[in-house]
Amino acid sequence: MPVQFSAPLMDAKHFPPSLIKAEPAFSLEGSSLRRHPLPVNDVSTFSRARYALAAAALHLKHSAQQNTVLLPAYHCPALVEPFIYAGYKIVFYPQLANLSTDIATFSHLLSPQVTHVVVVRYFGFSQNADELIQAAFAANKQVIEDNAHSLVHFWQTCASQPPAISASVSSVAKTLGSADGGVLYLPGYSGSTQVAPDFITELKALRSGNRPVTGSADAGLRYFRAAMQTADCLRASRWLMLRSNYAAISRQRRENYQYLAQQLQHSSAGRVLYPTLTQQDVPYVLPFLLHDIHGFTRLRQQQIQVLRWEELATPATGIASNYQQYLVQLPVHQALSKQQLQNIVKALS
Ligand SMILES: Cc1ncc(COP(=O)(O)O)c(C=O)c1O
């Protein structure tokens, strides 16, 4: 049966424009003229991570058999649609309250029909992703690691080249203040078919802070445009990607996260899903579990761009159907001021 997504719960048009953004705006601050030595050998660039996922799905597809991919039940459509586009059959695996997956349930789902598995490191945390990757690899599946939320973790994969991982992707704009950017680590893949954006597109993106997308979504897909599949990322995004100070960005994100987590530990509005950071975590956002569904509207009315994954493949079951309404993503990016962090705390007290 084809995958159907539930309708969005809210329309952004009903809220005032956000002053505190989920992702940093374009800025050269902290970047240097000197290129950093990054492990870019098997890396190709795209306009967004969803097109990197589609490229991986197409490249790793077996031609002589039905391809079936295991995807997490808690997701955004941009993670699922590349596999619909690439013609895969899709099976979802469930998440627990902390977004890890029970290994026995997961292993049970690794049936002979399953050919590929996607493992997500949600919000820049690893949950039990490494355990899932090893189990899928041991069962002879092609593993695609989704590091959309952590560019730092993506570079670690490129450097260490773990045999269990066939491909890895990341969304550049979620970590850096770029107007677009998706990266794919896939040994053996040639990105030579990528088409560089023209100068007008570059200029428009720099002015608006977002890459303008032309063409409508493909039939049945909400956020995926086949016409963008071969589009390369903007030059400005590549520039930032190669010259950003990742250590400073990670430090600032961790500091912001720890401040919010500490301030919100007794919040009456809900609870922080991960109260502490491990040494490896570079948070993309702070996942916060609301007690009251109206908390989301209140935050948006205070002009804070909280995100929420509202559109899930139907029927949404288990924790995913609850998180669809109650799990919100609070901004912690490196460009936030102390005042903005305090405003977020105030909005939740
Ligand atoms: C887990 C995950 N994977 C993939 C994507 C796709 O990223 P992008 O927006 O760069 O296409 C997103 C975000 O939309 C995401 O949250």
The ligand as an ORCA input file, in Angstrom:
! r2SCAN-3c Opt
* xyz 0 1
  C      15.874     13.077     10.301
  C      15.833     13.883      9.041
  N      16.326     13.344      7.908
  C      16.343     14.032      6.746
  C      15.827     15.315      6.676
  C      15.886     16.062      5.377
  O      16.759     17.154      5.498
  P      16.693     18.349      4.456
  O      15.673     19.304      4.982
  O      18.064     18.937      4.392
  O      16.277     17.759      3.160
  C      15.295     15.910      7.827
  C      14.711     17.260      7.813
  O      13.857     17.644      7.106
  C      15.296     15.191      9.041
  O      14.791     15.726     10.160
*
